[in-house]
Amino acid sequence: MRSVIQNILVNIAKKRTKSSGSAYQNQKSVLLLAQSLQVDLKHLLKESFFMVIGVFSAGFGLKGFLLPNKFIDGGATGISLLLENLTSISLGVLLVLVNIPFIVLGIKTLNLRFAIKSILAITFLAFVVHFIEYPLITQDKLLIAVFGGFFLGLGIGMAIRGGSVIDGTEVLAIFLSRKLSMTIGDVLLVINIIIFSFGAYILSLETALYAILTYLAAAKTVDFVVDGVEEYIGVTIISEQHEAIRLMLTEKLRRACTIYAGKGGYGTRGISYDKDIIFTVVTRLELARLETEVEKIDKSAFIIMGVVKDLKGGMIKRKPLKE
């Protein structure tokens, strides 16, 4: 199957490649273009898979928990749920109508490809909510708030992994954060406070309080899906004992590391001595042991740590022991 796809991509690349130049240059251009098309196709299938899973998960959270029990959430989904309670318009139609202004803004703020993928994801979610019947899972308000938020957050996070959104308020938050001296999180918080205030006035204070719990469950789930449950920390180590620390990382902790050539820039002698700068990536759980082992070697080592949002390629997991 894979060879068939590769042959198809090569034929497409041949049609796109101009006939000018030598045969060798044309053949090389065809291969490079075929490889590029193969990567594009691979990422398209991966992103589409994430979006489909995200839509069905969000649909389950809405139809199986929130919608039958008159619950609301934050963001564009919360606005749609509020309007669904006030009007006779179905939620599927409202999801599309409410998100249209945000997607138009996304074309200007981000890019056209993102907007197209988001439109497809939101339209698919509207179709799922309108036509697919999910079973009513529970009528317990606490379970509705927690698990409804969990499945909705799982859907939003998977859609983000697929390079799109199913809740347009995130686009508005990005836009306003560039105009105002506020972070994206602060803008989303203000937007949701307004939505929950309307929910308390239109429905009830109790419903609004449960909506806040739903929003928190969804937000935390999005963080887990987008950033990963296993948090990674990038660690930069500057020490005179850099060789001993390198050996400790590779042989004792069995972690790969990258070595940068550096110079000291402070002291009475100025920039006068060379030293290697070590960079490695560990999990949050391994960080305490790393600090302990470095301190055994050099108590005055300068260590810089920062959260790594995402990883790809390289030696991330621990290297196996040599036989």
ABEGO torsion letter per residue (X at the ends): XAAAAAAAAAAAAAAABBABEBAAAAAAAAAAAAAAAAAAAAAAAAAAAAAAAAAAAAAAAAAAAAAAAGBBBBEAAAAAAAAAAABABBAAAAAAAAAAAAAAAAAAABBAAAAAAAAAAAAAAAAAAAABBBBBABABAAAAAAAAAAAAAAAAAAAAAAGBBABAAAAAAAAAAAABBBBAAAAAAAAAAAAAAAAAAABBAAAAAAAAAAAAAAAAAAAAAAAEABBBBBBBBBBAAAAAAAAAAAAAAGBBBBBBBBBBABEAAEBABBBBBBBBBBBAAAAAAAAAAAAAABAABBBBBBBBABBBEEBABBBBBBX
